[in-house]
Amino acid sequence: MMTRHKTQAITGVTVWFAAIPLMFILGAIVVKINPSVKEHDPILGLLFLTFLAVQYVAFFWGGTHLATAKGYSTGMLAFGIFWPAQMVVLLILLFALPDKYASPSRSKSKSQRHESHIARVVRYRRNALVFNSLGVAGALLALALIFVRIGFFDDPANARVIAIFVFIAGYACIIYGCWWWVRAKHWNEAVVFIGLAPLAPLVVPFVRIIYLATGVLPLMMAIMPLIMIGVVAVLPDKSGMSSRKR
């Protein structure tokens, strides 16, 4: 990672992640200090808009430095216009995409340098299975929070908000797991960006209106993880593991 962009990237990403819990903490403090503040009070609305603006600035500023520091185009940050995609893009940049500026001597540990081809593929598949399982479990939990009435939440809106964050985290885990599968099968890592396809129609002006009005977006976001896993599963294995087994 390029040193001159590293500090700004870490700062921007940290501010982005910290803004979410900080917004809820400050909102709870405001309600605690002034019990007359209600759910739709302008004060809470202004607080939400302020932190949303901070997140957008932190995302594009930190994301630009992060992508540049790892040797990638900043064009992938365009998906960040749609807020739910910001976490997925940052997680892909942080964990999925390899660092093009990493020193060969530092990028690999001693155990990895002496790792056989079969052991490396097995490790990739194990990581893929773990993260895909966590992602599917998170997505199912999010759907359960939305459609199943749970006694922990008096207001269904609170359950939906938590479900959104759980689903985004699960979605990111699925994409990260699919990235490990793509590496295990020796395909280009860019295949995982298929997972952001449901957000593509939002870029087209007239299509965006129909897309949002008909409620297709939530449906596509719900079924896209399964499509993503299916696409990665049917990709031919270029690693040579299948021929070795025979």
Phi, psi and omega in degrees: 000136181293126187297322186289346176253349188295314183297315179295323180295315180297318180296313181297315180294320179297316178297321180298311182291324182288337183293330183292301180295328181295324178297315179292323180295313179294323176298318178294323178295318179299316179294324180292318181289319182237091183297345181285347179289124181259178186299319183260025179292142180302332180297314179292325177296318177294321178297317179296315180295324179296313181289330176294318177296319178298319180295318180296316179296315180295323181296308185287326178288306179294321180295322177297314179293323180293314179296317179294320181295330180262000174088031181239160179289144178280000181297332181293343179287349180299331177296340181291351174302326177266113191308315182302336182279347184297315180296320180296315181297316181295319179294323177295317179295321184287315192243328188276311185280129180290153180280117182285344181256010181291141177288131181304326182287334182262336185286341182237133175280171181298320181293324180288326180295327181262011181282134179285165180298316181295317180297324180292317179296319178298319179295319178298317181294323178296316178297320179298317180296318181296309185287325176294322178295315178297319181294315178297319178298319178295319179295318178294322177297319179297317178296323178295322179295330182278315190260344181250128181283118181250138185290352181289338185242122177286324180254121179301335180296325178295320178296322180292321179297313178297322180298324180297314181293321179296319181294318179298318178296317177295321178298316179295321178297321180294315179297319179295318177296320178294328176297321176295321178296318179298319177295320179297329181265005177062045173252165178294134183296342181296346178302329184294343180288354171301331181296341178264007182301323179300340181271347184298317180299341180291346179280332182276122188305302186286324177296325181301320181297313179294320182299317181281323183292326182275353180074024181286328184303308178300323179295316180294321178294330180285321184267345183297322177302319178293321177296318181298313179297321179295318180297315180294325182292326184271356177296136178299143181276114179263003184283344181086005181293322182294320179290328178293323180296323180289000000 
